[in-house]
Amino acid sequence: MLLAHPVVLNNLIEQYETLRALHAESGTPEARQRMEDVAYTLCVSTGTRDIESALVAARHRLPGARTEDDSLLTT
């Protein structure tokens, strides 16, 4: 699997978090579509199937991420 560059992943995370903070999912059709597009791109870029898994995977690929820390994965 090809891996996205950390800069690209960081940009996608920032876009998604901004859209979520602005409640794009309940906004205009354009805002909802943009949020869905960013979520889809994150999933494809990380090889995951849902946005929460994609965000965790993307953050673990960023510089300085502690990959040995699996505290986000506990239930």
MARLO-437514 format. One line per 5 residues: number of its first residue (from 0); their letters; for each residue x, y negated, z negated of N, C-alpha, C. Coordinates in pm, 1 decimal. Each point is the difference from the previous one (the first is absolute). Layout:
REM MARLO-437514
NUM = a = X:Y:Z:X:Y:Z:X:Y:Z  ...
END
This chain:
REM MARLO-437514
0 = mllah = 84.2:117.5:0.0:-84.2:-117.5:0.0:88.9:-124.1:0.0  -34.5:-95.1:82.2:70.3:-128.3:0.1:-41.0:-79.6:-122.7  96.1:-69.0:-57.9:-28.5:-81.7:-117.6:5.0:-147.7:36.5  -95.9:-73.4:-48.8:-2.9:-143.7:23.5:111.4:-67.2:-79.8  52.0:-106.8:55.2:103.9:-77.9:-67.9:-59.6:-60.9:-127.2
5 = pvvln = 77.4:-7.5:-108.3:-50.2:-56.8:-124.8:-57.7:-141.3:14.2  55.5:-80.7:87.9:-53.2:-135.5:20.3:-141.8:7.2:55.7  -22.6:92.3:92.7:-133.4:18.0:57.4:-97.1:47.7:-107.4  41.9:97.4:-79.1:-85.7:50.3:-106.8:-34.9:-109.6:-99.7  99.5:-77.8:-38.6:-24.4:-108.6:-95.1:-100.1:-100.4:57.1
10 = nlieq = 14.1:-31.8:128.1:-92.1:-93.1:64.4:-142.3:56.2:0.7  -14.1:126.9:31.4:-132.8:62.3:1.5:-62.1:2.8:-139.4  79.9:31.4:-101.2:-49.8:-0.1:-138.0:-49.0:-139.2:-36.6  78.4:-101.5:30.5:-39.2:-137.8:-32.1:-128.6:-39.0:72.5  -11.2:36.8:127.0:-121.7:-31.2:75.2:-121.1:68.5:-62.6
15 = yetlr = 13.4:127.4:-31.5:-111.9:74.6:-56.9:-41.4:-58.1:-135.2  97.8:-27.1:-85.7:-31.9:-54.4:-132.2:-64.1:-137.8:9.4  44.5:-81.6:93.7:-61.1:-131.7:20.3:-144.1:14.3:45.8  -22.5:86.1:97.2:-136.4:22.2:48.3:-89.6:55.2:-111.0  53.2:90.5:-79.8:-78.8:55.5:-110.9:-30.9:-107.8:-103.0
20 = alhae = 98.2:-83.9:-30.3:-21.8:-107.7:-97.2:-105.0:-99.0:49.0  -7.0:-16.9:130.5:-99.2:-90.6:58.9:-133.8:69.5:24.5  -10.8:124.9:-44.5:-122.0:79.4:15.5:-43.4:10.1:145.2  97.2:27.4:86.1:-26.3:9.6:143.7:-98.9:111.5:33.1  -4.0:104.2:-84.4:-90.5:111.6:28.5:-146.4:-41.9:-1.5
25 = sgtpe = -30.5:-110.1:-66.2:-138.5:-49.2:-2.5:-12.1:-134.7:71.6  99.8:-33.4:78.9:0.4:-127.6:71.3:-53.6:12.2:141.1  53.0:-80.9:86.9:-43.1:-2.0:139.0:38.4:130.3:69.7  -66.0:31.3:109.8:38.4:120.3:74.9:147.3:-2.7:41.8  51.4:-116.2:33.8:140.5:-11.7:39.9:93.2:31.3:-116.4
30 = arqrm = -33.7:-50.8:-118.8:83.0:25.0:-118.2:-3.3:148.3:-37.1  -118.1:61.1:6.0:-10.5:144.0:-29.4:81.3:81.1:99.7  -9.0:-37.5:127.9:75.0:72.1:101.9:149.7:-13.3:-21.6  44.9:-120.3:-36.0:143.8:-20.7:-25.1:46.4:85.6:-116.6  -80.2:6.7:-106.9:35.7:81.1:-115.6:5.0:148.3:38.1
35 = edvay = -96.4:46.3:78.1:0.4:138.8:45.8:122.0:29.1:87.9  35.3:-95.4:85.6:117.2:17.4:86.7:128.6:10.6:-80.5  15.0:-86.0:-99.6:120.8:3.2:-83.3:4.2:130.9:-80.1  -114.1:41.5:-54.5:-5.6:125.3:-75.6:36.3:118.0:90.1  -54.1:2.0:120.9:30.7:107.1:95.1:149.2:1.1:32.4
40 = tlcvs = 57.3:-116.1:24.8:142.0:-9.1:33.5:86.0:48.2:-115.9  -37.7:-34.4:-122.0:73.4:48.8:-116.7:-8.0:151.9:-8.9  -116.9:55.9:24.0:-15.0:146.1:-6.3:86.2:67.9:106.0  -3.8:-50.8:121.7:80.3:58.3:107.3:148.7:-14.8:-30.8  38.5:-115.4:-50.7:141.2:-28.3:-28.6:56.5:85.9:-111.8
45 = tgtrd = -87.6:48.3:-87.0:46.6:78.2:-114.6:-38.6:147.2:9.6  -73.8:37.9:103.0:-40.7:139.4:15.0:-103.0:43.7:-101.8  -84.9:-92.6:-42.3:-103.3:30.9:-98.6:-138.0:-15.8:63.5  -103.0:35.9:-76.9:-136.2:-4.2:53.7:-91.4:-99.2:-70.0  43.9:-58.3:-109.1:-84.0:-99.6:-67.7:87.6:-115.5:-45.9
50 = iesal = -61.3:-113.7:-18.7:75.3:-122.7:-25.9:74.0:4.7:-133.1  -57.9:59.4:-101.8:68.5:4.3:-129.6:128.9:81.7:9.3  -5.8:113.9:66.8:120.7:81.1:19.9:101.0:-73.2:86.3  -49.7:-71.6:100.5:88.4:-75.7:88.6:73.5:-109.5:-76.4  -69.7:-68.1:-88.6:64.1:-106.3:-78.4:108.5:56.9:-91.8
55 = vaarh = -28.8:112.5:-63.9:99.5:62.6:-87.5:121.4:43.1:82.0  -24.7:67.0:112.4:110.0:47.2:84.5:82.4:-116.2:53.6  -66.7:-105.9:43.8:71.0:-115.7:54.1:85.7:-65.8:-107.1  -53.9:-15.3:-119.0:76.7:-64.0:-108.3:122.0:82.7:-37.7  -11.0:131.0:8.4:114.0:86.5:-32.7:110.4:-8.0:104.3
60 = rlpga = -30.3:-49.1:117.3:100.5:-13.8:105.5:65.5:-136.6:2.6  -45.3:-90.5:-86.1:58.9:-133.9:-3.1:132.1:2.2:-75.8  90.7:-89.8:36.4:127.4:-7.7:-72.7:-25.1:-25.4:-148.6  72.1:72.3:-81.7:-13.2:-17.2:-144.2:-107.4:85.9:-62.2  -76.1:72.2:81.5:-103.4:87.7:-54.9:65.9:114.5:-74.4
65 = rtedd = -59.8:35.0:-109.8:51.6:112.1:-78.5:-76.3:125.1:40.2  52.6:72.9:94.9:-71.3:117.5:50.9:-12.2:111.3:-103.2  82.2:-1.9:-103.1:-11.9:102.3:-102.3:-112.2:-29.8:-98.4  -55.3:-119.4:4.5:-110.1:-38.8:-88.0:-131.9:39.3:65.5  -63.7:105.1:-50.7:-124.9:44.8:58.2:-120.0:-39.5:-86.6
70 = slltt = 15.2:-103.3:-82.6:-106.9:-39.9:-90.6:-126.4:-42.4:73.3  14.0:-46.9:123.7:-118.2:-38.9:76.1:-79.6:119.8:47.4  60.6:116.9:-1.3:-65.3:117.7:53.7:-69.7:82.9:-106.8  11.7:-35.3:-126.5:-64.1:77.0:-105.9:-147.5:-33.8:-5.6  -79.6:98.4:-41.0:-143.9:-22.8:-10.6:-45.5:7.5:-142.2
END
